[in-house]
């Protein structure tokens, strides 16, 4: 008797179910008399809370000493007028809390999380770090030595060198051009510079405190007022914003890394910030081009050509400006072939409307990634922080999925034509000059540099 083969369960892919609605918790916003902006969201799933205290000043505000905001943030955590570094660590362990500090181009931040039962103690520590950091000399020297070592390692890392060169090309005299200090600049740091930056920039008038967790918003507001209300306000100077260079025509910027076994390819151009009306359109276009794992760029140079494992494109929104980039780490012999396909896909998405299935997949991808980002207290706090730091519409998160789903093929085409600037794209290639120079020259006039950024003849 003939038998019917049963389908392999592993090969069965169920259809996507309907997208779940998001139940948005109530949001409370207040501004204290000293200017501190407070955003609270109740989330009672677990007895914890997550917080982020942001200052709207980062490395771009310290252009006279590149990277100063970063090392300042690291040393802020090392002690206060009341507690040593060791005491801070012991107190965090005792209450089961985590705390970290960081700085980027536009912000400095104290991030923390802990049990709601110890919220008052943790907030007191955060307030001390924000107002009374002591900058111990030994901790400053330790962080400076560590930073020097990091800088030396970066100078041997192709991806870092490519990103650094692209930022210098795109932003020129703007502080955004500097992504890291040099060894000489780190060696010149003085403890007093950190203290001056801290006193001038860690002020409530430009600060944002976001808390998400298992608390009563009314009770938490009272606690915040008690702990942070006496914090002295003060004027904070805006960061510099000189004009960006006008870039006409493609140019190649080659960074020579002797005996490099691979080449790092990076293509980029000026773009927009999150406040721009085209932001969602451009995000969707980027997802289709190279921002998702099933994107055109990945299917082309990874799946079909086998040039690289993980090519990717991205839209990077800083506060004052933004930029678009495409990157791939490839074998030295396929640099020209990789660039050819990068520009082929750029020109294709600028020329022809995307199909219905591809458009639907990209909308589902962005909507799904967005929803995943709201699944934790940390994720929700991060999303909310972006809304208030970038001064986005207050319903930005609530309406995001609906607005993404409403985008059309024409929206993608118009965004790609406006912001994927193929004709004026800047090309960075990092690798052994002898292997890649002739290939790079096929795409424009070549300027060469060493790993320290010095021009080569």
N, C-alpha and C positions, 0 to 999 in steps of 0.2 A: 504494500500500500504506500502510495506516495505521501510524503510528509511536507508540510508547508514550513519553510524556514521562518523562525521567529526573528523579528527585528532586534538588532543589538541595542539594549537600553542605553549604552554609552553614546550611541550615535543620535539619540532622540533629543532634540532641543525644543523645549516647550515654548509656546508663544509668549511674548511679553504680556503681562497683566496690565490693567489700567494703572496709571500713575496715582499714587496715594496722595491725598491732600495733606497739607502741613497745617497742624494746629499751632498757631503762633501764640506763645505765651505773652502775657501783658508786659509792656515795656514802660518803665518809669524813667523820666529824665528830669534832672534838676541841675541848677547851677548855684554853687555856694557864693556867698558874698565876696570871697576872694577870687572868684572866677573859675574855680575848679568845676569842670563839667562832669556830671555823674550820670551813668546809664545803668539801670538795674533790670534784670530779667529773672523772674522766679522760675525755678526748675526743680521739682520735688521728687525726681526719680531716685536719687541717692542722696545721703546726708552729707554732701560736699558742696563746695563752691569754688569757682575759678575767677580770678581777677587779673586785670591788666591795667597798669597805670602808665599812660603814654605822655611823653613830652614832645611837642611839635617842633623839635630841634634835633637834627642828627648831624652826620658828617658834613653835609652841604652847608651847615651853618658855621663850620669851623674850617673854612677853606685856607686860612692862613697856616693851619697845622693839619694836614690831611690825616684822617683816621682818628682825630682827637676825641670825637664823641664815642667811638668804639672803646678805646682804652679807658675813658672816663666811666662808661657804664660798667666795665669789668671791675674797676676798683671801687665803685660805689658800694658793691656788695661786701667789701672786705672789712667793714667796720663803721661804727658810728660813735658819736660822742659818749654813748652809754654802753655800747657793747663792742667787744673785740670780735674778730673774725671767728675765733673758736666759739665764743658765746653764741653768736648768730647760728652757727651750725648745730650746736647743742639744743638751742631753743627750737629750731625747726624740727629736729628729730623728736624732741619731747612732745610736740603737738602734732606730729605726723604730717608736716606740711612740706611743700616744695616751693622754691623761689629761685628765679634767675633774672639776670639783667642782660640787656643787649642794646645795640644801636644800629640803625641803617642810615640811608642817605637823608631821610626826612624826619625820623623819629628816634627817640631814646625810650626805653621801656623797662619797667619792672613787672615781671609776670609771676603769678603765684597761685597756689591751689592748696586747699586743706579741708579739714572737717569743719562743718558749720559750727559745732560746739566751741571751736577755738577761733572763730572769725575775728573777735575783738583783739586777741593777742597777735594774730597774724597781721591785721590791719595796722596795729601800733608799730610793728616792725617795719612795714612798708612805709609808713609815715616818717619813721626815723631815717630810713635810707634816703627818702626824698628830701629831707630837710636838714639832717645832721650827719651826713656821711663825713668820716674823718680822714679818709685817704692816707692810711698808714704808709710811711715811707718804704718799709720793707715789702709791703704788698704791691706798691707801685713798681718797685724795681723788679719784682718777680714777674708781674704782668708784662713789663717792658721787655724782659728777656724772652718770655714766651712769644710775644709778638714779633720780635726780631727773628726768631726761629721760624715762625709761620711765614714771614715775608721771604726768607731764603728758600723755603720749600715752594712757595708760590712761583718764584722765578724759574722753577724747573717744571712747572705744570702747564701743559699746552692749553687746556681749557681756560685757566686763569689768564694766561698771556693773551689769548684771543679776545676774551671779554674785556680786558683792560684796554687793549688797543682800539677795539670798536668804540668803547665809551669815549676815549680821547678824541677819536675822529668825529663822532657824532656831536659831542658837546663842547669841544674847543675850550674856551675860557670859562665856561660854566663849571661850578663845583661838581656837578654830576660827572664830569670827565674823569675825576679821580676816584678810583674804586679801592685803592689801598695805598698806604704810605710807602716810601722807599726805606731802605735800611738807614740811610743817613737821617731821614726825617724822624724815624723812631728813636735813633740814638740821641737826637736833639730834644726829645720830649723832656719837659720838666714838670715835677709834681704840681707846681704852682699853676701851670697852664690848665691842668685838670680841675683844680679848685676854682679857677676863674670861670671856666666853661660851666661847671656845675652851678655856681652861684648865679650866673647870668641866665642860664637856660632851664634849670629845674625849678620852674615857677608855676603856681597854680593857675595863673591867668591864661596859660596855653596848654594846660594839662587836661587829660581825659581819663576818667576812672570808669572802667566797665566791669561789672560783677554779674555773674550768672550762677544760680545755684539754689540750694534749699534754704531759703530765708524768707522772712516777711519784708517786703520792700519798705514799708513804713518804719519798721524797727531798724532795718539796715541804714536807712537814710539818717535816722537819729544818731546811730553809732558813727557814721561817716562824718556828720557835722561835729560831733564831739571830738573825734580824733584829728580831722583835717581842717576844722573851721578856723583855727588860730594861725594856720600857715600863712605867712606874709606874702602878699601879692607883689607884683613888680612888672615893669615894662620889659618886653622881650623884643629885641630888634629882629625884623624879618631877615631870612637868609638872602644872600645876593642872588640876582636873577639876570645876568648879562645875556645879550642875544646869542642865539646859536649860530654856528657857521652855516652859510648857504653852500650846499653840496650839489654840484652840477656834474652829471656824468659818472659812470662807474670808475672807481679807482681801486687798486689792489694794495693792501698794506701787509707786507710779508714780515713775519717775525722769525728770525733765524734761531733755531734750536739745534745745535750741532748733534748729529748722530741720532736724531729722533726717529723712532721706528714707525711712527704714524704721523699723519698730518691732521691738524684741527682746522676745519673750514667753518667760517662764520660770515654770514651775510646780514646786513642790517640797514635800516633807514629810520629817519624821524617818524614818529607816530603821534599818539594822542594820550590824554589822561582819562581816568575813569569818569570825569565830569562831562566829557565831550558827548554830544548826542549820538555819535557813531559808535560808542564803545561796545554795545551789545552786538551790533552788526559786525564789527571788526572781530570780536571774540568768536562769533560763529564762523566767519570766513577763515580765521586762523585755525579753528578746529578742523575744518575740512581740508585746508592746505597741509598743515603739518603739526597741529596741536594735539592730536589724538593718536592712539596706537593704530587705528585703522585708517589714518589719513592718507591723502594722495602721496605725500612725500615718503611716508613709510612704505607704502605699497610699491612705490617706484624703486627707490634706491636701497631699500632693505630686502623686500620680498622678491622683486624681479631681478635687480642687478647684483645684490649681495655686496654692495660697497661698504656697508656699515651696519652695526647692530641696532642703534637707536637714534636715528635722525629726529630732530624735533624743531618746531618753530614756536615762537612765543611773542605775546604782546606785553610789554613791560611798562606799567604805569607808575611813574614817579609823581610827586605832587605838582611840580611846575611843568614838567614835560614828560613825554613817553617815547618809546621806540619799539620797533619790530625787529626780530632777529630770527635767523635760521642757522642751526649748527649741526655738524656731523663730524665724527672722528673716523678717518678713512685711511686706507693704505696710501702711501705716498704716490704710487703710480696711477691712482685713479682720482687725483685732485681735479683735473680738468673735466673728466667725465662726470664727477659729482656736481661740480658747479653748473655744468650744462643742464643736468636734470633739475637742479634747484631752480634755475631760471626758466626752464621749460614749464615746470608746474606753476611758477609764479605767473608767467604770461598766459597760461591756459586758464587759470581761475580769473584772471583779469579780462579775458576775451569772451568766454562762453558761460552762460548760466549753468548752475549746478542742476542735476536731475532731482526728481522728487524723492527717490529713495535715499540718496546721499544726503539731501537736505534734512529729511526726517531723522536719519541716524545721528546727524550732528546735533540737531535740536535735542534729541533724547539723551545724547551723551552729556551735553552741557547741563541739562536739567538734572540728570542723575548725579553728576559730580557735585553740583550745587547742593542737592539734598543730602548727600553723604557728608558734606561739610557742616551740616547742621545737627548731626547725630550725637554729638558730644557737647559737654559744657564748653570745652576748649574751642571747638569748632564754631559754636554759636557766638561765643565772646569775640573770636577773631573776625567773623563776618560783621558783627555789630560795630566793632572798632573801625573797620574799613568804611562803613557808612558815615560815621561821625568824623573821622579824621579827614576824609576826602570831601566832606560836606555834600553827600549825595542826598537825593530826595528821601524823606523819612519812610516812604513805603517801598524803597528800593528792593529790600529782601522779600517782602510780601508779594510784590508784583513781578519778581524776576522770572519765574518759570512761565508765567502767562505772557510776558513780553518776549521771551525767547521763542516760545511756540508760535507767536504771531509773525515772526520774521519770514521773509520770502526769498526766493532765488534772486530777485532784483535787489533786495537789501544786501545780499552777499556780494553780488557783482559790483554794486556801487561802492561798498566798503573796500573791496579788493582793489578797485581802480584808484580809489583815493589814497589808500594807505599802504599798499604793497608797491613801493616805488621802485619797480624793476629797473627803470632807465637810469636812476641816480643812486642805486644801491651801492653801499661800500662793502668791499670784500676784504676779509682778514684771513690769512692762511699762516698757520704756525707749523714749522717743521724744518727739516734740513734743507737749506737754501739750494744746494746743488741738485737735489731731487725735485724740488717743486717750483723753482723760479721760472723755468721755461713754460710750464703749464699755467702758472698764475698770470704770466704776461699775455696770454690769449684773451684775457678778460678786461684789460685796462692797463693804464700806466702803473708801474710798480714802484712803491717806496718801501725800502727795507730797513729793519731795525734789529738791534740785538735784544736779548732777554731783559736788559735793564731799561729799554726804551730809547737807547741812543741810536741815531740814524747811522746806517751803513752805506758806504759808497758802492 
